[in-house]
């Protein structure tokens, strides 16, 4: 089963055909050919946008008028109010705890046969990763979104909020297969507070009783909702699969700490 923004294909009167495309993202290779040298220098690669091609059909309509109405409704779903292709969350039933953010690309010309139509819907995830439906602090037993088919294990440490009053350490578990930069929330007081993990660290000279949000994914730092990047010194932290020991040092500390993220997968 395939869902688009939570809607099953049946909602649009569509039937999934066999052979949909859901493969690896293509690599974007950085190479440099050199004259008189065989091959090329390899400078590594990145992951390009991830394509999806979904063969679909309308085969239940009684008339061509009903068919055209279904086509119009589905077309409107793919576009925003300005007539631009919009982002949609794509899920597959064999991995229902994860989603891709995709949009329609290219062109579609349905093959019409009386009151039926067959076509392949081309979608692309410009961010090629799959993401967990819930953030790490939302993972709880009894969840209606996280299932036993997911990568979370019994006893998962789920981004709980801790209170820091002295130099301490805090374990963060990354269940996804891809490293990421988390969001770190600090609220309270502390002087020369330094937070470190995996060889990277940052320091805030004075928390000042404010609520800080360090969004590593967007390289943003806010203090009580206002930009505070000029008061932030150091790196944006990176987490890797498995256990990540986060250490906290400073003086006159009494603040809460929470590390949140959405696991991502290749």
C-alpha positions as CSV (number, residue, x, y, z in Angstrom):
1,X,0.0,0.0,0.0
2,X,1.2,3.5,-0.9
3,X,0.0,6.7,0.9
4,X,0.4,10.3,-0.1
5,X,0.0,12.8,2.7
6,X,-1.8,10.1,4.6
7,X,-4.3,9.3,1.8
8,X,-4.4,5.8,0.3
9,X,-4.5,5.5,-3.4
10,X,-8.0,4.2,-3.1
11,X,-9.1,7.6,-1.8
12,X,-8.4,8.9,-5.3
13,X,-9.9,5.9,-7.0
14,X,-6.4,4.7,-8.0
15,X,-5.0,1.2,-8.2
16,X,-1.3,0.5,-7.8
17,X,0.2,-1.5,-10.6
18,X,3.2,-3.8,-10.1
19,X,6.8,-2.7,-10.4
20,X,7.1,0.7,-8.7
21,X,10.5,2.2,-8.5
22,X,12.0,2.8,-5.0
23,X,15.8,2.4,-5.3
24,X,18.9,4.2,-4.0
25,X,19.6,7.8,-4.7
26,X,22.1,8.3,-7.5
27,X,25.5,9.5,-6.6
28,X,26.9,12.9,-7.5
29,X,30.6,12.1,-8.1
30,X,33.4,14.6,-7.8
31,X,36.2,13.5,-10.0
32,X,39.0,15.2,-11.8
33,X,40.5,13.6,-15.0
34,X,44.2,14.4,-15.5
35,X,45.9,14.4,-18.8
36,X,48.2,11.4,-19.4
37,X,46.8,9.6,-16.4
38,X,44.5,6.6,-16.6
39,X,41.2,7.1,-14.8
40,X,40.6,10.1,-12.7
41,X,41.2,11.5,-9.2
42,X,38.3,10.6,-6.9
43,X,37.2,13.4,-4.5
44,X,34.3,11.5,-3.1
45,X,30.6,11.8,-3.8
46,X,27.3,13.1,-2.5
47,X,23.8,11.7,-2.8
48,X,21.6,13.2,-5.5
49,X,17.8,13.6,-5.5
50,X,16.0,10.3,-5.1
51,X,13.5,9.4,-7.9
52,X,10.3,7.4,-7.5
53,X,8.1,6.1,-10.3
54,X,4.7,4.8,-9.4
55,X,2.7,2.9,-12.0
56,X,-1.0,3.6,-11.3
57,X,-4.4,3.2,-12.9
58,X,-8.0,4.3,-12.8
59,X,-10.0,1.2,-13.7
60,X,-13.2,1.4,-11.7
61,X,-15.0,4.4,-13.3
62,X,-18.2,3.7,-15.3
63,X,-17.9,6.6,-17.8
64,X,-15.2,8.8,-19.3
65,X,-16.8,11.7,-17.5
66,X,-16.3,10.1,-14.1
67,X,-12.7,9.3,-15.2
68,X,-11.9,12.9,-16.1
69,X,-13.4,14.1,-12.8
70,X,-11.0,11.7,-10.9
71,X,-8.0,12.9,-12.9
72,X,-8.9,16.6,-12.1
73,X,-9.2,15.8,-8.4
74,X,-5.9,14.0,-8.3
75,X,-4.1,16.7,-10.3
76,X,-5.4,19.4,-7.8
77,X,-4.0,17.3,-5.0
78,X,-0.5,17.4,-6.5
79,X,-0.4,21.2,-6.8
80,X,-0.7,24.1,-4.4
81,X,-3.2,26.9,-4.6
82,X,-0.8,28.8,-6.9
83,X,-0.6,26.0,-9.4
84,X,2.9,24.8,-8.4
85,X,3.8,21.2,-7.7
86,X,3.9,20.9,-3.9
87,X,5.7,18.8,-1.3
88,X,4.0,15.5,-0.3
89,X,4.8,12.9,2.3
90,X,5.2,9.5,0.6
91,X,5.0,6.2,2.6
92,X,5.1,2.6,1.6
93,X,3.4,-0.1,3.7
94,X,6.5,-2.2,3.9
95,X,8.2,0.7,5.7
96,X,5.3,2.5,7.2
97,X,7.3,4.1,10.1
98,X,9.2,6.3,7.7
99,X,8.4,8.8,5.0
100,X,10.0,10.7,2.1
101,X,9.2,14.3,1.1
102,X,8.5,14.3,-2.6
103,X,6.9,16.3,-5.3
104,X,5.6,15.7,-8.8
105,X,8.2,16.2,-11.5
106,X,8.3,15.8,-15.3
107,X,5.1,15.0,-17.2
108,X,2.3,12.5,-17.2
109,X,0.1,11.5,-20.2
110,X,-2.4,8.9,-19.1
111,X,-3.1,6.1,-21.6
112,X,-6.9,6.2,-21.8
113,X,-9.0,3.2,-22.7
114,X,-12.7,3.9,-22.6
115,X,-13.3,4.7,-18.9
116,X,-9.9,3.5,-17.7
117,X,-6.5,5.2,-17.7
118,X,-3.0,4.0,-17.0
119,X,0.0,6.1,-16.2
120,X,3.3,6.3,-14.2
121,X,3.5,9.1,-11.6
122,X,7.1,10.5,-11.5
123,X,8.0,11.8,-8.0
124,X,11.3,13.0,-6.7
125,X,12.7,13.5,-3.2
126,X,15.2,16.4,-3.4
127,X,16.2,15.5,0.1
128,X,17.0,11.8,-0.6
129,X,16.6,10.5,2.9
130,X,13.7,8.7,4.6
131,X,12.8,10.1,8.0
132,X,11.1,8.6,11.0
133,X,7.5,9.5,11.5
134,X,8.2,10.7,15.0
135,X,11.1,12.5,16.7
136,X,13.3,10.6,19.2
137,X,11.5,12.1,22.2
138,X,8.1,11.0,20.9
139,X,9.1,7.3,20.7
140,X,7.0,5.5,23.3
141,X,5.5,2.0,23.7
142,X,1.9,2.1,22.6
143,X,2.6,4.6,19.9
144,X,0.2,4.5,17.0
145,X,2.9,5.6,14.5
146,X,6.0,3.7,15.6
147,X,5.5,0.0,15.0
148,X,7.4,-3.2,15.8
149,X,8.7,-3.2,12.3
150,X,10.8,-0.1,13.1
151,X,14.4,0.2,14.2
152,X,13.6,1.2,17.8
153,X,14.4,-1.4,20.4
154,X,12.9,-2.1,23.9
155,X,14.5,0.4,26.3
156,X,15.1,3.0,23.7
157,X,16.4,6.3,25.3
158,X,14.1,8.8,23.7
159,X,15.4,12.3,24.0
160,X,14.2,12.9,27.6
161,X,14.7,16.2,29.3
162,X,17.4,16.3,32.0
163,X,18.3,18.9,34.6
164,X,22.0,19.9,34.7
165,X,23.4,21.4,37.9
166,X,27.0,20.3,37.6
167,X,29.4,18.8,35.1
168,X,27.7,15.8,33.7
169,X,27.2,13.5,30.7
170,X,24.1,12.5,28.8
171,X,23.7,9.5,26.4
172,X,21.8,10.0,23.1
173,X,20.9,7.0,21.0
174,X,20.6,7.4,17.2
175,X,18.6,4.6,15.7
176,X,18.8,5.7,12.1
177,X,21.6,4.7,9.8
178,X,22.6,8.2,8.8
179,X,24.5,10.8,10.9
180,X,22.7,14.1,11.6
181,X,22.9,17.4,13.4
182,X,20.3,17.5,16.2
183,X,18.3,20.3,17.8
184,X,19.5,21.1,21.3
185,X,17.1,22.9,23.8
186,X,18.6,24.7,26.8
187,X,16.5,26.5,29.4
188,X,17.9,28.1,32.6
189,X,21.1,29.6,33.9
190,X,24.8,28.7,33.5
191,X,28.1,30.4,32.8
192,X,30.6,29.3,30.1
193,X,28.4,26.3,29.3
194,X,30.2,23.9,26.9
195,X,28.5,20.9,25.3
196,X,30.6,18.3,23.5
197,X,30.2,15.1,21.6
198,X,32.1,13.2,18.9
199,X,35.0,15.7,18.8
200,X,32.8,18.8,18.3
201,X,31.7,21.3,20.9
202,X,30.1,24.7,21.4
203,X,30.1,27.2,24.2
204,X,27.6,29.8,25.4
205,X,29.1,32.3,27.8
206,X,25.8,33.0,29.7
207,X,22.5,31.2,29.4
208,X,20.9,34.1,31.4
209,X,17.7,32.3,32.3
210,X,16.6,32.2,28.7
211,X,15.3,29.4,26.4
212,X,17.9,28.5,23.8
213,X,17.3,26.5,20.7
214,X,20.3,25.3,18.7
215,X,19.0,23.9,15.4
216,X,22.0,22.1,13.9
217,X,20.1,21.0,10.7
218,X,19.5,24.7,9.8
219,X,22.5,26.2,11.5
220,X,20.3,28.4,13.6
221,X,20.6,29.6,17.2
222,X,17.8,31.4,19.0
223,X,17.4,32.9,22.5
224,X,13.8,33.4,23.6
225,X,12.8,33.2,20.0
226,X,15.3,35.8,18.7
227,X,18.5,35.2,16.7
228,X,21.5,34.7,19.0
229,X,24.1,33.3,16.6
230,X,26.5,36.0,17.7
231,X,26.4,34.6,21.3
232,X,27.2,31.1,20.1
233,X,30.8,29.9,19.8
234,X,31.9,26.6,18.3
235,X,30.5,23.8,16.2
236,X,27.1,22.4,15.5
237,X,27.1,18.9,17.0
238,X,26.9,15.7,15.0
239,X,25.4,12.4,16.1
240,X,26.3,8.9,14.7
241,X,24.4,5.6,14.8
242,X,24.3,4.1,18.2
243,X,25.3,5.6,21.5
244,X,26.6,9.2,21.6
245,X,28.0,10.5,24.9
246,X,27.2,14.2,25.3
247,X,29.3,15.9,28.0
248,X,28.3,19.2,29.7
249,X,30.7,21.5,31.6
250,X,30.4,25.0,33.0
251,X,29.7,26.8,36.3
252,X,26.7,28.1,38.2
253,X,24.6,25.7,36.2
254,X,20.9,25.0,36.7
255,X,19.2,24.4,33.4
256,X,17.3,21.8,31.4
257,X,18.8,20.0,28.4
258,X,17.0,18.1,25.7
259,X,18.5,16.7,22.4
260,X,15.9,16.1,19.7
261,X,16.0,14.9,16.1
262,X,14.2,12.8,13.5
263,X,16.1,9.6,12.6
264,X,17.0,9.5,8.9
265,X,17.8,6.6,6.6
266,X,19.5,6.1,3.3
